[in-house]
């Protein structure tokens, strides 16, 4: 399987993490030091990574393409490779409930299984209305680059399960997701600032009294919830 990480993916060696910012931006973080390595606009959705490159799913007009970015610099490696995905399915990319894709690691390549399910726009469906469209497929993307090759689809599931904060997370801590890698825990959280909040990635070593490092990823507009009515 590809290696999930709060907000994105990491490489198998645990050297770098690649997180989504907004709908299409990607930020790369050195997991040892917390240093921001690069940030790239319109890079697409991080899918899977090796120590050498990151694969993302991105838009190219109405079509979807696989992009390969240099893991260390974010530079494009070769041309984006188009995927044979119907336009109606490609239009669902930003809806995780309607368009799902997962990555798995094979010998010298990644396998990407995708599934799209068109949803009713709201209200009760008419008895005479056609059933919602559905499509699925899979491709093999070799480490050497080039055009991905079609593959037989395997049972699909969500590409990255939605992490949930642990039960002992303190109230108001702004914790969004957490994972561990060896003796180090990583937490994606929102700061407690007034006004725009900062999206933070924090690393804490086992037995340590405080974080090994905290990195600001972005600023997030945040509106506090309304207090309950008396």
Helices and strands as residue ranges (DSSP letters): E 3-5, E 8-10, E 16-21, E 25-30, E 36-40, E 45-49, E 53-60, E 63-70, E 81-82, H 87-90, E 99-106, E 109-117, E 134-142, E 149-150, E 175-181, E 184-190, E 197-205, E 213-220
